[in-house]
Amino acid sequence: MKIKIVLLLIAALSAFSMLQTRKISGVVTNENGIPLADVMVMVEKTLPHTKTDSLGRYEIQVPAYAASLTFVIPGYTSKKVTLGTSNVVNITFATGKTDLTDVLTKSRYPKHKVTGIVANMEMSTATFAVPAQRHQPLETENYNPVNENGFQIASQTPVTAFSVDVDRASYSNTRRFLNSGQMPPVDAVRIEEMINYFDYEYVGPSGAHPIAVSTEMTESPWNPGLKLLHIGLQAKHIPMKELPASNLVFLIDVSGSMSDQNKLPLLKQAFKLLVDQLRPQDKVSIVVYAGAAGEILKPTSGSEKMTIKEALDGLEAGGSTAGGEGIELAYKLAKDNFLKNGNNRVILATDGDFNVGVSSEAALQRLIEEKRKEGIFLSIMGFGMGNYKDSHIETLADKGNGNYAYIDNIQEARKEFIQEFGGTLFTVAKDVKIQIEFNPRHVKAYRLIGYENRALKNEEFHDDKKDAGEMGSGHTVTALYEIVPAGSESHYLAKNDPLKYQKTDASEIGKTDEMLTLKIRYKKPDSEVSTLFDLPVKNASKPFASCSENLRFASAVAEFGLLLRNSEFKGKADYKDVLARAKTALGKDEEGYRAEFIQLVKTAEALDGRKEVVRRD
């Protein structure tokens, strides 16, 4: 009898222990250290499961007897991790392909549940379009078309002009697509923004101008026989303690389209990082807009950080999007609290989905152009996916004396609001324009890589009423030209008849060793009158291996952009060449952005079904 009682007690204790659970938590990231949202976390042979949040975090109660956890997300190789004594399990995913149905079936999920789980997971990670056969509403993202610059004949069109661009949104948006297992839409890839996402070590200004210029020329890595001209601009760096006081208005979209985890919740976290950088002399107001616009925080000193953060915490999403009304109110608030000789700026955070009131791109453009005359700058932070309206946001940023970034994760928010705080928010030169006159004696034809949406007519270079790009404290701007040297042939050049009344014979042009003259025009932040300076550039090329890290890395990013766009000018561009060149030009890379770029190139190569075609070209 005693033996039976003992056996029953053992059985009872065993059953009790089977019912016990423990909490496992952790963070899930990809190879680049970027948090992954919507990763499914499950215990084998049991139904309970959870998903990671927008910061890659998860918590799950598992039975005490559980020996492992399985982590699954489309676009990545699934991970099965043995559980030890630790209750913290952090996971790093490697890019690869996973059959979700197979993984769930092997985990002994009921067959009738597998189909629904797979469909939900794939829907949660879709970022551009939901296939029609799933019978789900079609989600679209809008991008302005980018028609690539072609080659111009120097003897017929010797002068080119464009506005500088310090926006970086295209790179982080492209990263978002690749990290979700998709190639980005072609028009989402703006090569100049990808190049300018990275910092470069150019020589800073030492004279009267707040901008310094560097140039370098070598052979084109992807088009043998052509030259690659590298132009670098470096803005004056102003120490944090010397920056002027700020009058900031946070203009925050709280419409229904902002309810997703990677929109308003991420936005709140991002703006709290900015609040932590504020000084007592800085002031912040908050305006929100949905069906209507309203002020929820009056001008508040940067010393009252908790008050500002509590106002952010109280934001909730709901309603339609009266973007135009919100912009009007934000600019009014900025004007009412205008700081002479200060930094007066509206910071708009949105997914760009304006649908009430002033909503057309043309009307929004006119509104912003009118408001910038009041001396108030504009920064735009884009959030979200699915219905993301890049075209609207880019229009506003281009016309509003501002800059534009896309925040796809908290690390990007940290980059914008902590590491590059001065460059993002404090302008040292506005309406910065570049004009180049090429010498046909040395240049047969030229092509500007990127900057398609920043092109200027030659007369607009001299027109102070024409808006152009802004450069913030410490900002760099990089531009690349491909050049067909005089006397060379290229299949990119169409046949042109010689001009009858113009000098087209290089021998008739002054025998100078100058390849071009580069002109810079800019305005001081508080001025409407521009200043001009120029720089002659000699016809001097160096071997690629002898070029600076700046040129080598920028050329790798440019070539990557050509591949992503499947550009007609990609020549012999190849992912492996991009990787090899980028690896030799990592530099200090203290924050790991260049190392992350290398991982993105590997991801794109794995995803791009065109790569074999590219290699045969």
C-alpha positions in Angstrom: 0.0 0.0 0.0 2.8 2.4 0.9 4.5 1.7 -2.4 1.3 2.6 -4.2 1.0 5.9 -2.3 4.6 6.8 -3.1 4.0 6.0 -6.8 0.9 8.2 -6.8 2.8 11.1 -5.1 5.6 10.8 -7.7 3.0 10.8 -10.5 1.3 13.8 -9.0 4.5 15.7 -8.5 5.5 14.9 -12.1 2.1 16.1 -13.4 2.5 19.3 -11.3 5.9 19.9 -12.7 4.5 19.4 -16.2 2.0 22.3 -15.5 4.7 24.7 -14.3 5.9 27.3 -16.7 8.7 29.9 -16.9 8.9 33.2 -18.8 11.5 33.4 -21.6 12.2 36.9 -23.1 14.7 38.4 -25.5 15.4 40.4 -28.6 15.4 39.2 -32.2 17.6 41.0 -34.8 19.0 40.4 -38.2 22.7 40.0 -39.2 23.0 43.8 -39.1 21.7 44.1 -35.5 18.4 45.6 -36.7 15.4 44.5 -34.6 12.9 42.3 -36.5 9.2 42.7 -35.8 6.5 40.0 -36.2 8.9 37.1 -35.7 6.8 34.1 -34.6 8.2 32.5 -31.4 6.8 29.1 -30.6 7.3 26.0 -28.4 7.5 22.7 -30.4 4.4 20.4 -30.0 2.4 23.1 -28.2 -0.1 25.7 -29.5 0.9 28.8 -27.5 3.1 31.3 -29.4 3.9 35.0 -29.6 5.4 37.6 -31.9 8.1 40.1 -31.5 7.2 43.8 -31.3 8.5 46.7 -33.4 11.8 46.7 -31.4 12.2 42.9 -31.9 11.3 42.1 -28.2 9.3 39.1 -27.1 8.0 37.4 -24.0 6.6 33.9 -23.9 5.5 31.5 -21.1 6.8 28.1 -21.8 6.2 24.7 -20.0 9.0 23.8 -17.6 9.7 20.7 -19.6 10.1 22.7 -22.9 13.6 21.9 -24.4 13.6 24.5 -27.3 12.1 27.5 -29.0 11.6 27.9 -32.7 11.7 31.4 -34.3 10.2 31.9 -37.8 9.8 34.9 -40.2 9.4 35.0 -44.0 12.6 35.8 -45.8 14.9 34.3 -43.2 16.1 30.9 -42.3 14.2 29.6 -39.2 16.0 29.2 -35.9 15.6 26.4 -33.4 17.3 27.2 -30.1 17.9 24.8 -27.2 16.8 26.2 -23.9 19.2 26.3 -21.0 19.0 27.7 -17.5 18.9 31.3 -18.7 15.5 33.0 -19.1 16.9 35.4 -21.7 17.3 34.2 -25.2 18.5 36.7 -27.9 18.4 35.6 -31.5 20.2 36.7 -34.7 18.7 35.7 -38.0 20.6 35.0 -41.2 18.9 35.8 -44.6 17.6 32.8 -46.3 14.4 31.0 -47.4 12.1 29.1 -45.1 9.0 27.0 -45.9 6.7 28.3 -43.2 4.1 25.5 -43.8 6.8 22.9 -43.4 8.2 24.4 -40.2 4.8 24.6 -38.6 3.8 21.1 -39.7 7.0 19.6 -38.2 6.2 21.5 -35.0 3.0 19.4 -34.9 0.6 22.3 -35.3 -3.0 21.2 -36.2 -3.3 21.2 -39.9 -6.4 23.4 -39.9 -4.4 26.1 -38.1 -1.3 26.0 -40.2 -2.8 27.7 -43.3 -4.2 30.6 -41.3 -1.0 31.2 -39.3 1.1 31.2 -42.5 -1.2 33.7 -44.2 -1.2 36.0 -41.2 2.6 35.9 -40.9 3.1 36.7 -44.6 0.6 39.5 -44.4 2.3 41.0 -41.4 5.7 41.2 -43.3 4.3 42.4 -46.6 5.6 45.9 -47.2 4.8 46.9 -50.8 1.8 45.0 -52.3 -0.5 42.3 -51.1 -1.1 39.8 -54.0 -4.7 39.9 -55.3 -5.3 36.2 -54.9 -5.2 36.6 -51.1 -8.5 38.6 -51.4 -7.0 41.3 -49.2 -7.3 45.1 -49.9 -4.5 46.2 -52.2 -1.9 48.2 -50.3 0.3 50.6 -52.3 3.2 52.9 -51.7 3.6 55.9 -53.9 7.0 57.1 -55.3 7.7 59.9 -57.7 9.1 58.4 -61.0 12.9 58.7 -61.4 14.0 59.0 -65.0 17.8 58.5 -65.0 20.0 61.2 -66.3 21.5 60.4 -69.7 24.9 61.5 -71.2 25.2 65.1 -72.4 27.6 66.1 -75.2 30.0 68.6 -73.7 30.5 70.6 -76.9 26.7 71.1 -77.2 25.7 71.3 -73.5 28.8 72.2 -71.5 26.9 73.4 -68.4 25.0 71.4 -65.9 23.4 72.5 -62.6 21.7 70.9 -59.7 20.6 71.4 -56.1 22.5 69.6 -53.3 20.6 66.8 -51.6 21.3 65.8 -48.0 18.2 63.6 -47.7 18.8 60.0 -46.8 15.3 58.5 -46.8 15.9 56.3 -49.9 18.6 54.3 -48.3 16.8 53.4 -45.0 13.6 52.8 -47.0 15.5 50.5 -49.4 17.0 48.8 -46.3 13.5 48.1 -45.0 12.5 46.4 -48.2 15.7 44.2 -48.3 15.4 43.3 -44.6 11.9 42.1 -45.2 13.0 39.8 -48.0 11.9 42.0 -51.0 13.7 44.0 -53.7 12.7 47.7 -53.4 10.6 49.3 -56.1 12.8 50.9 -58.7 11.6 54.4 -58.1 12.2 54.0 -54.3 15.9 53.9 -55.2 17.4 57.4 -55.4 21.1 56.9 -55.8 22.2 60.3 -54.5 20.3 59.7 -51.2 21.9 56.3 -50.9 25.4 57.7 -51.4 24.7 60.6 -49.0 23.3 58.4 -46.2 27.0 57.8 -45.2 29.4 60.3 -43.7 32.7 61.0 -45.6 35.9 62.6 -44.3 36.3 65.6 -46.4 38.5 68.6 -45.6 36.4 71.2 -43.8 36.1 74.9 -44.7 38.8 77.2 -43.4 38.0 80.5 -45.2 35.0 82.8 -45.4 32.6 80.3 -46.8 30.8 77.7 -44.7 31.4 75.0 -47.3 34.6 73.4 -48.6 34.9 71.4 -51.9 37.0 68.4 -52.7 37.3 66.6 -56.1 38.9 63.4 -57.3 38.9 61.5 -60.6 39.6 57.9 -61.6 38.5 55.1 -63.9 34.8 54.1 -63.8 34.7 50.7 -62.0 31.7 49.4 -64.0 32.2 51.1 -67.4 35.7 50.5 -68.6 37.1 53.4 -70.7 35.0 56.0 -68.8 36.1 58.2 -66.0 34.4 58.7 -62.6 34.5 62.2 -61.1 33.9 62.5 -57.4 32.8 65.8 -55.8 32.6 66.2 -52.0 31.2 69.1 -50.1 31.8 69.6 -46.4 29.8 72.0 -44.3 31.2 73.8 -41.3 30.8 72.0 -38.0 29.4 74.0 -35.1 29.9 72.6 -31.6 26.8 71.7 -29.7 27.3 74.4 -27.1 27.6 77.1 -29.8 24.4 76.1 -31.6 21.7 78.7 -31.5 18.5 78.2 -29.4 15.8 76.2 -31.1 12.1 76.9 -31.5 10.8 73.5 -32.6 7.3 72.5 -33.4 6.6 68.7 -33.5 3.9 68.2 -36.1 2.7 64.6 -35.6 0.3 62.6 -37.7 -2.1 60.7 -35.4 -4.6 59.6 -38.1 -5.9 56.1 -38.3 -3.2 55.1 -40.8 -0.5 55.7 -38.1 -1.8 53.0 -35.7 0.7 50.3 -36.7 3.6 49.4 -34.4 6.2 50.8 -36.8 4.4 54.1 -37.1 3.1 56.1 -34.0 4.6 53.8 -31.3 8.0 54.0 -33.0 7.5 57.7 -33.6 7.0 58.3 -29.9 10.3 56.5 -29.1 12.1 58.4 -31.7 11.0 61.8 -30.6 11.9 61.0 -27.0 15.5 60.5 -28.2 15.3 64.0 -29.7 13.9 65.4 -26.4 16.9 64.0 -24.5 19.2 66.2 -26.7 17.4 69.5 -25.9 18.9 72.2 -23.8 17.0 74.6 -21.4 17.2 77.4 -24.0 15.4 75.2 -26.6 11.6 75.2 -26.7 9.2 72.5 -28.1 5.5 72.8 -29.1 3.5 69.8 -30.2 0.7 69.9 -32.9 -1.2 66.8 -33.9 -3.5 66.3 -36.8 -6.0 63.6 -37.8 -9.6 64.7 -38.9 -8.6 68.1 -37.5 -5.5 69.7 -36.1 -4.8 70.9 -32.6 -2.1 72.1 -30.2 -1.5 69.6 -27.4 1.7 71.2 -25.9 2.4 74.9 -25.6 6.0 76.1 -26.0 7.9 74.2 -23.3 11.5 74.5 -22.3 13.9 71.6 -23.1 14.6 71.4 -19.4 11.1 70.0 -18.9 11.8 66.7 -20.6 9.2 64.7 -18.6 6.4 67.1 -19.5 7.3 66.8 -23.2 7.6 63.0 -23.0 4.2 62.7 -21.2 2.6 64.7 -24.0 4.1 62.2 -26.5 3.0 59.2 -24.5 -0.6 60.5 -24.6 -0.9 60.4 -28.4 -3.3 57.9 -29.9 -4.0 57.2 -33.6 -7.5 57.5 -35.1 -9.4 59.4 -37.9 -8.7 60.7 -41.3 -5.7 62.8 -42.2 -6.0 66.6 -42.5 -2.3 67.2 -43.3 -2.7 70.7 -44.8 -4.5 72.0 -41.7 -1.8 70.6 -39.5 0.9 72.2 -41.5 -0.9 75.6 -41.3 -1.2 75.4 -37.5 2.4 74.2 -37.0 3.8 77.1 -39.0 1.6 79.6 -37.2 2.9 78.3 -33.9 6.5 78.5 -35.1 6.0 82.0 -36.3 4.3 83.2 -33.1 7.3 82.0 -31.1 9.9 83.0 -33.7 13.5 83.3 -32.4 15.6 85.9 -34.2 19.0 84.4 -35.0 17.6 81.1 -33.7 16.7 77.7 -35.2 13.0 77.9 -36.1 11.9 74.6 -37.4 8.8 72.4 -37.9 9.5 68.6 -37.6 6.8 66.7 -39.4 6.3 63.0 -38.7 4.0 61.1 -40.9 3.4 58.2 -43.4 2.4 60.9 -46.0 -1.1 59.7 -46.4 -2.9 63.0 -46.5 -6.6 62.6 -47.5 -8.5 65.6 -46.0 -8.3 69.3 -46.9 -5.2 70.3 -48.8 -3.9 67.0 -50.0 -2.8 67.1 -53.6 1.0 67.3 -54.2 0.6 70.6 -56.1 -1.4 72.3 -53.4 0.9 71.0 -50.6 3.9 72.3 -52.6 2.4 75.8 -52.9 1.6 75.8 -49.2 5.1 74.8 -48.2 6.7 77.2 -50.7 4.7 80.1 -49.1 5.6 79.1 -45.6 9.3 78.8 -46.1 9.4 82.6 -46.8 8.8 83.1 -43.1 12.3 81.9 -42.2 11.0 78.6 -40.8 12.8 75.4 -41.8 11.2 72.0 -42.2 12.4 68.5 -41.3 10.3 65.5 -42.3 10.5 62.0 -40.7 8.7 59.3 -42.6 7.3 56.2 -40.9 5.6 53.0 -41.8 4.9 50.7 -44.8 2.1 49.5 -46.9 0.4 52.8 -47.6 3.6 54.9 -47.3 3.4 58.0 -49.5 7.1 58.8 -50.2 6.0 61.0 -53.2 4.1 63.4 -50.9 6.8 63.6 -48.3 9.6 64.1 -50.8 7.7 67.0 -52.4 7.2 68.7 -49.0 10.9 68.3 -48.0 12.2 69.5 -51.4 10.1 72.7 -51.3 10.2 73.6 -47.6 13.9 74.4 -46.8 14.2 71.1 -45.2 15.5 67.6 -45.1 13.9 64.2 -45.2 14.7 60.9 -43.4 12.9 57.6 -43.2 12.8 56.0 -39.8 12.5 52.2 -40.1 13.7 51.3 -36.7 15.0 52.9 -33.4 18.6 52.7 -34.6 17.7 55.0 -37.5 16.0 57.4 -35.0 19.2 57.4 -32.9 21.3 58.2 -36.0 19.1 61.2 -37.0 18.4 62.6 -33.5 21.5 61.8 -31.6 24.5 61.1 -33.8 23.6 63.7 -36.4 21.6 66.1 -34.2 23.4 69.2 -35.5 23.3 68.3 -39.2 19.6 67.3 -39.0 18.3 70.4 -37.2 20.8 73.3 -37.6 21.3 74.8 -41.1 24.6 76.5 -41.9 24.0 77.1 -45.6 20.7 77.1 -47.5 19.7 77.0 -51.1 23.0 75.4 -52.0 23.5 74.9 -55.8 26.2 73.4 -57.9 27.0 74.4 -61.5 29.7 72.8 -63.6 31.1 73.9 -67.0 32.9 71.1 -68.7 35.8 71.7 -71.1 35.2 69.9 -74.4 38.9 69.7 -74.9 39.0 67.0 -72.2 35.4 65.9 -71.9 33.4 64.4 -74.7 30.3 63.7 -72.7 29.2 63.5 -69.0 26.4 62.1 -66.9 25.4 63.0 -63.3 24.6 59.9 -61.3 21.3 60.5 -59.4 19.9 63.9 -58.5 17.3 63.5 -61.2 14.7 65.3 -59.0 17.2 68.0 -58.1 18.1 69.2 -61.6 18.2 73.0 -62.2 18.1 75.0 -65.4 21.2 77.0 -65.9 19.3 80.3 -65.3 17.9 78.9 -62.1 21.5 78.7 -60.7 21.6 82.5 -60.7 18.0 83.0 -59.5 17.9 83.6 -55.8 14.2 83.0 -55.7 14.7 79.4 -56.8 14.7 76.9 -53.9 17.6 74.5 -53.4 19.0 72.1 -50.8 20.2 72.9 -47.3 23.3 71.8 -45.5 23.4 71.4 -41.8 26.2 71.6 -39.3 28.9 69.1 -40.3 26.9 67.7 -43.2 28.6 66.2 -46.2 27.3 66.1 -49.8 28.7 63.7 -52.4 28.1 63.8 -56.2 29.4 61.5 -58.9 29.7 62.1 -62.6 30.6 59.5 -65.3 32.7 61.1 -68.0 33.4 60.0 -71.6 36.9 61.4 -72.2 37.6 63.5 -75.4 38.6 61.3 -78.3 36.8 58.2 -76.8 33.8 56.3 -78.0 30.9 55.0 -76.0 27.8 53.0 -76.9 25.9 55.2 -74.5 26.2 58.2 -76.9 23.7 58.7 -79.6 24.8 60.0 -83.0 24.8 63.8 -83.1 25.4 66.1 -86.0 28.1 68.7 -85.4 26.9 72.2 -84.7 27.3 74.6 -87.7 27.8 77.8 -85.8 29.6 76.7 -82.7 33.2 75.6 -82.1 33.1 71.9 -81.7 36.7 71.1 -82.6 38.7 70.6 -79.3 41.8 72.0 -81.0 40.0 75.3 -81.4 39.3 75.6 -77.7 41.9 77.2 -75.4 44.7 74.8 -74.6 44.2 74.6 -70.8 44.6 71.6 -68.5 41.4 72.5 -66.8 38.8 69.8 -67.2 36.0 71.8 -65.6 35.0 74.8 -63.5 32.8 74.1 -60.5 30.7 76.9 -59.0 28.9 76.9 -55.7 26.1 79.3 -54.8 24.6 79.4 -51.3 22.8 81.7 -48.8 23.4 82.2 -45.2 20.5 80.9 -43.1 19.1 84.4 -42.4 19.7 85.8 -45.8 17.9 85.8 -49.1 20.9 86.9 -51.1 23.3 84.2 -52.4 27.1 84.1 -52.3 29.1 82.6 -55.2 32.5 81.0 -55.3 34.2 78.7 -57.9 36.9 76.1 -58.2 38.8 75.1 -61.4 39.5 71.4 -61.6 42.4 70.0 -63.6 42.3 67.1 -66.0 44.1 64.7 -63.6 43.1 61.1 -63.1 44.7 58.5 -60.6 44.5 54.7 -60.4 41.5 53.5 -58.5 43.6 51.7 -55.9 45.2 55.1 -55.1 41.9 56.9 -54.5 40.5 57.9 -51.2 38.2 55.8 -49.0 35.6 58.4 -49.7 35.6 57.8 -53.5 36.0 54.0 -53.2 33.0 53.6 -50.8 30.8 56.2 -52.6 31.4 54.4 -55.9 30.4 51.1 -54.3 27.1 52.6 -53.1 26.5 54.1 -56.5 27.1 50.8 -58.3 24.8 49.1 -55.8 22.1 51.6 -56.7 22.6 51.0 -60.4 22.1 47.3 -59.8 18.9 47.8 -57.7 17.5 50.0 -60.4 18.7 47.6 -63.2 20.0 50.8 -64.8 20.7 51.0 -68.5 24.0 52.6 -67.5 25.1 49.7 -65.2 27.6 48.4 -67.7 29.5 45.6 -66.0 28.2 46.3 -62.5 28.2 43.2 -60.3 27.3 42.6 -56.6 30.6 40.9 -56.0 32.6 43.9 -57.2 30.5 46.1 -55.0 31.3 43.9 -52.0 35.0 43.7 -52.7 35.3 47.5 -53.1 33.2 48.4 -50.1 35.2 46.0 -47.9 38.4 48.0 -48.7 36.8 51.3 -47.8 35.2 50.7 -44.4 37.2 53.3 -42.7 36.6 53.9 -39.0 32.9 52.9 -39.2 32.4 53.4 -35.5 28.6 52.9 -35.8 28.8 50.0 -38.2 26.8 51.7 -41.0 29.3 50.6 -43.7 29.4 47.1 -42.4 25.6 47.0 -42.5 25.8 48.1 -46.1 27.9 45.1 -47.0 25.2 42.8 -45.4 22.5 44.6 -47.4 24.4 44.0 -50.7 24.6 40.3 -49.8 20.9 40.2 -49.1 20.1 41.9 -52.4 22.3 39.5 -54.3 20.4 36.6 -52.8 17.1 38.2 -53.6 17.8 39.6 -57.1 16.8 37.2 -59.8 18.5 39.4 -62.3 22.0 38.9 -61.0 23.0 36.3 -63.5 21.7 38.5 -66.3 23.8 41.4 -65.0 27.0 39.2 -65.1 26.5 38.3 -68.7 26.1 41.9 -69.8 
